[in-house]
Amino acid sequence: MRSILSLLSLFWLCSFYTTAQVEINFPSKPEKELDKIRTQKPSSKDVDLNGLWEGEITQLTWQGQPEFAGTVGKLHVEITQKGNKVSGLLVCRARFANNKGYLSYEKSFKGTWDGAVLHYEDVKVENYINTHREMRHMETCLKMAELEFFQTVNRDHLEGEWSGSGHISGVYCVPGKIHLKRVREKEITTEVANTINVNFAETGQGPVAVKWDGKKQKIKKLSNRKVKEGKTIKVDSTYLSITVYDHKRNDGDIISLNYNGHWILEQFRINNEEHKVDVVLDASGKVPNYLALYAHNLGDYPPNTVAIIVDDGVKRQRFILNSDMNTCDVIYFDYQGK
């Protein structure tokens, strides 16, 4: 059973928030000047939310909260509005401080727009990958919020407080604030250039060159290397903790692990020490879920051999994968809860 601390560790990881308070006294501004800074709420006929937004989601601090590399992280949000109905996709890519790993996922959401407030609600989290070396069972939060629309001189904003629960466990999350800013048209080219735009749900598409065998629904090639027939294992949960370590000899093997088209470990020198990565399966059945071993060398004792432990919360299964400079080994996951 998870400790109370780990249950409190259910939160949005694309930003950093501090509770340090600093008292600042700003000079008061006349009402006319304030009106120029922030306009009156427009009517629904005047505002179209369609387009690309960027922003930050902060959270009240809790004990053990991890740090992130760099400053406050940005998230990218695509909003689609039809009448008063709103839907969209939110993409998170964040790295933890001190080279402790990274977080990656996509989140779909829905809402209604009344001309002044977007009634926001997260729907589903997909492709959740957490490679933090110490905090094994962190979740993101499925959030609900009332996002107030306002304008500054040259920018549209949506802002409000959120509450929510863990996307897997449903445990209460420490609340926070959402602030989105519309990306102006002249900035879109720059934004797109800095954002990896990937449709992870489409078979054969992704940031890695993957060639599929449509009849077998298995991988034929990964980054121009042949992929073995592999093995299929049954799991009882969509939330998997994967442990990797060198098998028998610590002989300098360097590996990458590819999960569903994403490198969850890259050029990692393995040894007898266990390294863990958490992933969440796509339970839709549209594409097979897999973990492939890519070798960067053969070590002192070829081939490149790795021990893999798959823990689904019910049972732990151990397997040995072997790859060389021409072929990749693979495991497919068969979720039994369908």
N, C-alpha and C positions, 0 to 999 in steps of 0.2 A: 504494500500500500504506500502511495506517495506521502511524503511528509507534508506538514502544513506549509512549510517554506516552499517546497516545489510546487504546491498548488497555487501559492501566491505568485509563482513565476509564470503566470499565464498572461501574456501581454503582447502588444504591438511592438515590433523591434526595429522599425525604420527610423527612429528618432531617439534623441536623448533629452531628458528633462531633469532639471535640478530644482530643489525646493529652496535654495538659498534666496533670501529676500534682501533687496536693496532699496532703500527709501530715496526717491528722487522727486524733487519739487519742480515741476515744469511751470513756467509762467502761463497764466490763463489767457485764452484767445477769445476775441469777440465772436458772437454768434455767426456773423456773416462769413468770417474766415473759416469757422468750423464747417459751415455749409459747403464751402469750396473743397474741403478735405474729404468730407463724407456726405454724399447726397442723400436725399429722401429715398425710401424704398419705392422702387418702380412697380408698375402693375405687371401682371403676368403677360400682357400683350407686348410689353417693352423688352422683356428679357428672354433670351434663348440660351439655355445652358449647354447646348451641343458644343463639343470640341474637346481640346486637350487642356487639362489643368495640372498643376503641380502643387505640392504642399508639404505640410508636416503634421504628424500626429504625435502628440506628447502624452505623457502619463505621469501621474503622481508617483513619486519614488517609493520603492519597497526594499526591504533588506535583501541584499544579494543581487540587486539589479545589475546586469552586465554593462560594460562600457563598449562604445563603438569607435571604430577608427575614423578619424577626421571630425568634422563638426556635425551639426544636426543634419541628419539624413533627409534627402528629398524622396518623395514618392511621386509616381506618374499615374494620372487618372484620366481615363477616357470616358466622357459622359455622353449618353444618347438620350435625347428628349423627344417624345411624341405626345403632343398635348400636355396633359399634366402628369404623364407617366415618365419615369426616369429609370434608366438602367445603365450599367457601365462595368468597366474593368479597372482594377487597381493593381499595379505592379510594384513589388518590393524587392530591392536588391540592397543588402547591407552587409558590411564586414565588421566583425567584432575586433576590439582593440587587442594588442599584444599577440597578433597572429593566432587567435584562438578559433578561427573559423569564420563562416559566413551564414547568412540567412537568405533564402530566396523563396518566393511564392507569388501566385496570382490570386486575386480575390474578386469575385463578381458581387455586384450589389444592385439594389433596386430602391425606388423611392417615389414619392409624389411631390409635385411642385405647386405651391399655391400662390406663386407670384412674389412672395416675400421670404418664404422658408422652404428649404428642401428637407422633407421628412425621409431621412436616410436609414437604410438597413442592409447590412451585409447578408449575403445569401450562401456563398460557398467558397471554400478555400481549395485551391488545386496546386499540385506540384510543390508541396511544402518540403523544403530541404533545410535542415539545421545541422551544421557541422561543428557546433561549439564543442570544444574538447572536454568540458566539465559539466555543463548544464544540459543533461541528456533529454529531459522531457519538457522543454519549454514549448508552449503553444502560442499562436497568435490569437487574437480575440475577434469574435463575431460581434460587431458593434451596431448600436442604434444611436442616432443623433438627430437633433433639430438644428440644421445648418442655416443660419440667417444670411441672406444675401445683402451685400452692401458694395458700394463703389468708392474708390479713391479717385484721384485726378486721372490716372491712366490705367486703372486695373480693376477687374471684377473679383469679388471675394465671396467665399462661403465659409462660415465659421460657427462653431458651437461646441458644446460639451458632449462627450460620448459616455456610454456605459455598455457593458457587454459581458460575454462569457467565453471560456476557452473553446476553440473550434473543434476539439476532440472530446474533452471531458465534460464540457458544459459548466465548469466551475467559474464562479464569479471572478471578474477581472477588476483590478484597481482602475478606476476611471481616469479620464483625461480630456484633452481638447483636440479637435480637428480644425485645421485652417488650410483651405485650398485657395489658390490664385489661378485665374485663367491665363493661359499662355497666349500672348498676342501673336497674330499671324506672322509678323516679321521675325518672331523668335522660333517659330515652329521648326524651321530647317535645322537650327542649332540644337533644339531639343531632341529631334529625331536622331540626329547624328550621335548624340550622347546616350541614347537609349536603345537597348537590345529589344527589338520588337519581334517576338517569337510566338507562333501559334503552337503551343505545346500539345494540344489535343489532336492535332492532325498527324496521322501516321506518316512516318518517313520525313517529317519536317522538324527542324530544330537547329541549335547552334553547332551540332556535330554532324558530319556526313555519315548518315545511316542508310544502308540499303536493305530493304525488306524482301522476304519471300512471302508473297501474298497468300499463297495456298497454305503454307505451313504456319503463317503468322509468327515467323521467327526472323531474326536478323541474319542476313547473309554476309554483310560487310560492315565494319566500323572503322571509319577513317582509313579506307582502302585496305584494311586487313580482313582476311576471312575470319568468320566467327564459327566456332564449333557448334555441334548440335546442342550441346549443353544439357541441362537437367531442369525439370520443373518441380518445385516444391510447394506443398500446401501450407498455407498460413491462415490463422484464425482471426486476424486483425488487419486493418488497413494501416495501422501505425507500427512501423518496424524499427528496431534498433539493430544496426549492422555493425559487428565488430570485425576488425581485420588485423592480422598479425602474421609474421613470417612463419612458415611451416618448417619445423625441425631445425634448420640451420639459419643463423643470422648471417647471410652471405652477401648483403649489399643490394638486394633487389629494390628497384625503383619502379613504382607502379602508378597508374591512374585508374580510378573506378568511375565507370559511366553508368548513371542511373537514368533510364528513360530519356536518353539523349543529352544528359547534363553531366559534366564532370563534377562529382562530389568530392573527389580527391584528385589532385593533379601533381604528377611527378613527385610522389611521396615516397621517401625512403623508409621501408618498413623494417621492423626488427621484432624481437620477442615481446615488446611492449604492445598491449592492446590499444587500438585506436577505434573510437566509436563515431558513427554517423547515424542520425535519425532521418527517416523518410516516411512519407505518407503515400500509400498506393492510390492509383486512380481506379476506383471501384466501378466505373461506368461500363467497363467491358469493351470499350471502343478500341483500345490498344492494349497489347500485352505489357505487363510490368516486368522489367528485367534489371539485372545488375551484371555488367560486363567488366572483365579484367583486361587492362591494356598494359603491356610490358614496355618499359623504356630501356631495359637492359636484361641480361640473362643472369646477373649475379655471378658468384664464384662457382655455383653448381647449377647449371641449366637443367630444366627450363625455369622460368620465373614462377615460383610456387607460393601460393598464399592460402592461409586458413581463413575461412569466413564463418562467423557465427551469426545466425539470424534469430532474433528474439522477438516474438510477436505478442509477448505478455502472457502467453499461455504455455508455450514450450520454446526451448532453445534447440536449434538444429545447426550442426557443424558440417562444413563441406570444405573440400580442397579444390582450388582452381589452379589450372596450369596454362600459362600463355608464353609465347615466344615472340620473336620479331616479325613473324608472318601471320600468326593466328591469335585470336582472342577467345578465352573461355567465358561462359555466360551461365547465369541462373535466371530462370523465369519464376515468377511468383503467382500461384493460383489461389486467389482469395476465396475461402470457403463460406464466407458470410453472405454471398450474393443471394 
